[in-house]
């Protein structure tokens, strides 16, 4: 059982002992710290408002109630979107003129996990310094609750499903008419969370025939919720059986998007961003892009094809967004299927990704497989090593950087080693007690072999 405190929020497994897991006491403590931070940020004025929403996890209702009532106890007004998505809460914060937002979701983690993801008044994740301040407040428990006449107000708002969908439909580059005329048929795997509500609602507005798979939002994930190839055999088979144009897969909080081609093969979560960027850059006549260090070189290749500049950032949505703003990026994101489209908002959004992807297919009249085959072919291997307290991760990374000092080494986030035809990225996860090991090469075998080689080298260092 684990509790992870980071600048992006608090994440842990439900149950167990306080401070070791995400217990009700820990949820209240960190909600209190966030509320105190938001109050101080707004000079303790009255009428401070925070938007909250949750995915469909079994623990979601409990954690949401604890967080909402803690904020009310601090004198903060709460607008509760109920079952929602991470991007929907991000969109709702500025629409509500709120001072912040909290999303109750552990994203791709299994059902025993939950988390508090923390937003600022723009609906964007807090930066490093802001996150550190909240951790300090939680540690010191330096918060003061409101007296009875000054308690906050609590209200529910179920309108943001339609508001979010409409905001996507209103985007200039979402070609609604072309999509409606294409008569697409797709399968949607909502992993029994809120994607099973929101993605079909968007598709209905676009006249896309939708075959639902695991779209009941009961939090009983039917497979590992991380949208990787090895977890998606059911949708791959159903896409072929239904003769669908493609399949759509989202994670529990709907900020990661993976596509399955019409033959059941993986389009690849890495290539979701590549395809959407290709469409946007083509329509705009070029532009800059950003993705994190663990993302495919294919985005760089597509960006350069359109005359733009590609930049890599440290891993983490907030880091990608900072770099996107610095470089005036028109589209960016993360290779895990996270698409950030500033014309909408600065957050990973699978609804936006679906609409841009459908627009791309409708405009170029290729099949999903033909589109995938039109892009530079890179293959990735994503692995991890479980950590125990005695493992010195920093020593492992320093040893690797030193050993390969003659190669192109980047240490802004873990260690990335660029070889001529392949690369490897080693970093400690912000969300799980693991070392992530990502490799990319020009064949799956080469990517897998590179990963195995470095896993063995790491195990030697540990031993």
C-alpha angles and dihedrals in degrees: 000000000000144000117195120192115193141153089266094058140275124308130179151135120280120252133016128081129346115265090015097068140013098279125165088260091055092048091052093045095053094040086053091051092049092047092049089050092051092047092050091045088057096044091253091286121165124255096045110167132200127186119216133185137164143207121237099270116145090243094045099096092049095048092043092053092049093049095044094050092045090055091047087051089056090055094258123138113234127207107195116201091185114203102020144132133258093249091046092057089046090054093044097055096070092034088058093043084235126166095230147331142230125206116200103213140109090211110214096358119116122270097271090066130080135167149186111238110195127215136188128225091282092057090251129125117269117259125243097269092048092049091050090052091055091049089052092050091049091050094049094038086221099165133118123208126221125259118246097269091050101051116132126251124250122211137166124225120189095173098091097085089067094036092054093045091049092049088055093048090051094058110117096231095047100101099208096174095048090050093048091051094048094071093217122189117200140172118226124204106195094174087230092289136102095297085074088066104035103042095050089047090056093046091050090058089051094050090243115152106237126203106195122218120178092349098141106111098222099121093240098129107209092204138007101304096222103103097234127140095253091057098049107067093117095058092041090057094044094050089057094042093051093043087232124174090237144322130254121212125184133177121243096276095038100236095114123065129193127179130212116205123231092262092056094256120131115261081200128244087242090060096050089079091040092056095045091047091049089054096046095044090047092052094045096043093243139325142165128289137196133196133161127269092261093058129103124274086230091086090056090050094049092046092052090047088061093045096255134126124251122209130186123220136190115277116274132075094253090054092049091049093049091052092045091055092046092053099038091241121191095201135002144140142137131309091239088082096276112143120193114190112180092200084070105028141304098268138089106268126181093189090059089044093052092049094048092045092050089048090052094051093044092051101045096036093218123138116249091254092048090052092051091049090053092067129080108277115240126157127210135201117201117196140156141202118216113237129223123195094257095057112103102214095180090056091050092052094045091050091051093047090051094045092054098035091129091063128071100282125184118190103176088109116015111309126313117185116195115202123183097267103012144026141205128207121198120187143148111251119245092210107037136033093255144102109239116218115194123178134177131192141150093269133034090237092054091048092048093046092051090051093049091049093054094041088057091047091051092049089053090054091048091048 
